[in-house]
Amino acid sequence: MSERNPCTDYLANNPRLIGALFTICLLISQAGTAAAANGGTIS
């Protein structure tokens, strides 16, 4: 039997937070892509 993870319990009780975290991850990945694309032109 596995132990209960408090983070898993919290996210299970607050499903909207899962969507917010997913959105933040998407925004960060898009910002990283944009920064990498513009990084070659900065001198």
C-alpha positions in Angstrom: 0.0 0.0 0.0 1.4 3.4 -1.0 1.4 6.4 1.3 -0.8 9.4 0.5 0.9 12.4 -0.9 -0.4 15.7 0.5 0.2 17.5 -2.9 -1.9 14.9 -4.6 -4.6 15.2 -2.0 -4.6 19.0 -2.4 -4.8 18.9 -6.2 -7.6 16.3 -6.0 -9.6 18.7 -3.8 -8.8 21.7 -5.9 -9.1 20.7 -9.6 -9.1 24.3 -10.8 -5.5 24.6 -9.6 -4.5 21.8 -12.0 -5.7 23.9 -14.9 -3.9 27.0 -13.5 -0.6 25.1 -13.1 -1.0 23.7 -16.6 -1.6 27.1 -18.1 1.5 28.5 -16.3 3.6 25.7 -17.7 2.4 26.4 -21.2 3.1 30.1 -20.8 6.6 29.4 -19.5 7.4 27.1 -22.3 6.2 29.6 -24.9 8.3 32.3 -23.3 11.3 30.1 -23.4 10.7 29.4 -27.1 10.4 33.1 -27.9 13.5 33.9 -25.9 15.5 31.2 -27.7 14.2 32.4 -31.1 15.3 36.0 -30.3 18.5 35.1 -28.6 20.4 34.8 -31.9 19.7 38.4 -32.9 20.8 40.0 -29.7 24.4 41.2 -29.9 
